[in-house]
Amino acid sequence: MLKIDNYSNYILKDISFEINNKNLIILGSNGAGKTTLAKVLSGLINSQNIFLENKKVSDISYEQRTSLLNYIPPKLEIFDEHISVEEFLMLNKFHTTLDIEKVLTTLDILHLKEKNCRRLSSGESQLVLIASAILHNAKYTILDEPTSNLDPQKLQKIFYLLSLNHTLKNKIIITHNLNLAYKLGFDIVFIKDGKIHFNGTSKNFFTQENLNIIYDGTVKKIENNIVVDI
């Protein structure tokens, strides 16, 4: 169980919830505190308020944390401008027996294996980051906007992979894509102005009545899709 207990900082206010062998989606407007929350949960921002299996994350060794928590940022940033995709992924292969080529093939990006990471497009970088998450294979993986730069075909593939229980053990996904969130059906935490305004099931979040309250009537549920009314 991953738990945050009454956490506050300069952005977040009195945040408390727990994730017990479930997948979670974090929603909210720009600047609401979603990425800050992700970094707190993953231990990148130090806190005494985060617990994993009833143990403070701050008390867990960095080596052990690699098997428990992994944060995937929205943008690929590397320390070596000459590193290839394969070399980058080798640095991220921690707790899996999966082969790098197999993961790249699954994501339809095997052709990027020898490509310099600096020369990747934004969409290609996004897919390489997802590959790194699969190869890392932590108990809890926090993915920050994993589909923001993907074309429709790639988005469809990533949706399918994220929907599979065995792709990653426990997924925490930050996204602005409401239709993706709806179709995945994971529990929802909605952040507004640094506070939790909703914490519950996807079914309860995606009622038209709740959407009207959260999004001021700009979001509609039409048949089996969530769309912005523009």
Backbone hydrogen bonds, N-H to C=O, Kabsch-Sander energy under -0.5 kcal/mol:
donor,donor_aa,acceptor,acceptor_aa,energy
2,L,19,I,-2.5
3,K,1,M,-0.5
3,K,51,F,-2.9
4,I,17,F,-2.6
5,D,49,N,-2.5
6,N,4,I,-0.6
7,Y,15,I,-2.5
9,N,12,L,-2.5
13,K,194,G,-3.0
15,I,7,Y,-3.0
16,S,14,D,-0.5
17,F,4,I,-1.8
19,I,2,L,-3.3
20,N,18,E,-0.5
21,N,19,I,-0.6
24,L,171,K,-2.8
25,I,187,D,-2.6
26,I,173,I,-2.8
27,L,25,I,-0.6
27,L,189,V,-2.8
29,S,191,I,-0.6
32,A,29,S,-1.9
37,L,33,G,-2.4
38,A,34,K,-2.3
39,K,35,T,-2.3
40,V,36,T,-2.0
41,L,37,L,-2.7
42,S,38,A,-2.0
43,G,39,K,-0.5
43,G,40,V,-0.9
44,L,39,K,-1.4
45,I,39,K,-1.9
46,N,44,L,-0.6
51,F,3,K,-3.0
52,L,55,K,-3.2
53,E,1,M,-2.7
55,K,52,L,-0.9
57,V,50,I,-2.5
59,D,56,K,-1.5
60,I,57,V,-1.5
65,R,61,S,-2.2
66,T,62,Y,-1.2
67,S,64,Q,-1.2
68,L,64,Q,-0.6
68,L,65,R,-1.2
69,L,65,R,-3.1
70,N,140,Y,-1.7
72,I,70,N,-0.5
72,I,142,I,-3.5
81,E,79,F,-0.5
83,I,80,D,-1.5
85,V,115,K,-1.9
86,E,113,K,-2.2
88,F,84,S,-2.6
89,L,85,V,-2.5
90,M,86,E,-2.1
91,L,87,E,-1.3
92,N,89,L,-1.0
93,K,89,L,-0.5
93,K,90,M,-0.7
94,F,92,N,-1.2
94,F,135,L,-0.8
95,H,135,L,-0.5
95,H,136,H,-1.4
103,V,99,D,-2.0
104,L,100,I,-2.6
105,T,101,E,-2.3
106,T,102,K,-2.3
107,L,103,V,-1.7
108,D,105,T,-1.4
109,I,104,L,-3.1
112,L,109,I,-2.0
113,K,110,L,-1.9
115,K,112,L,-1.6
117,C,83,I,-2.6
119,R,116,N,-1.7
120,L,117,C,-1.3
125,S,121,S,-2.7
126,Q,122,S,-1.8
127,L,123,G,-1.8
128,V,124,E,-2.2
129,L,125,S,-2.2
130,I,126,Q,-1.8
131,A,127,L,-2.3
132,S,128,V,-2.2
133,A,129,L,-1.8
134,I,130,I,-2.1
135,L,131,A,-2.2
136,H,132,S,-2.1
137,N,133,A,-2.5
139,K,67,S,-1.6
140,Y,68,L,-2.2
141,T,170,N,-2.8
142,I,70,N,-3.3
142,I,140,Y,-0.5
143,L,141,T,-0.6
143,L,172,I,-2.8
144,D,72,I,-2.6
144,D,142,I,-0.6
145,E,143,L,-0.8
145,E,174,I,-2.3
148,S,145,E,-1.0
150,L,147,T,-1.4
155,L,151,D,-2.8
156,Q,152,P,-2.3
157,K,153,Q,-1.7
158,I,154,K,-2.7
159,F,155,L,-2.7
160,Y,156,Q,-2.1
161,L,157,K,-2.3
162,L,158,I,-2.9
163,S,159,F,-1.8
164,L,160,Y,-0.6
164,L,161,L,-1.0
167,T,164,L,-0.9
168,L,164,L,-0.6
169,K,138,A,-0.6
170,N,139,K,-0.7
172,I,141,T,-2.7
173,I,24,L,-2.8
174,I,143,L,-3.0
174,I,172,I,-0.5
175,T,26,I,-1.5
175,T,173,I,-0.5
178,L,176,H,-1.3
181,A,177,N,-2.3
182,Y,178,L,-2.6
183,K,179,N,-2.7
184,L,180,L,-2.2
185,G,181,A,-1.6
187,D,23,N,-1.2
188,I,200,G,-3.0
189,V,25,I,-2.6
190,F,198,F,-2.6
191,I,27,L,-2.9
191,I,189,V,-0.5
192,K,195,K,-2.8
194,G,32,A,-1.1
195,K,192,K,-2.0
197,H,190,F,-2.9
197,H,195,K,-0.6
198,F,190,F,-1.2
200,G,188,I,-2.3
205,F,201,T,-1.9
206,F,202,S,-2.7
207,T,204,N,-0.8
211,L,207,T,-2.5
212,N,208,Q,-2.2
213,I,209,E,-1.4
214,I,210,N,-2.9
215,Y,211,L,-3.0
216,D,212,N,-0.7
218,T,215,Y,-2.0
220,K,227,V,-3.1
222,I,220,K,-0.8
222,I,225,N,-2.4
223,E,221,K,-0.6
225,N,222,I,-1.7
227,V,220,K,-2.8
227,V,225,N,-0.5
229,D,218,T,-3.5
230,I,228,V,-1.2
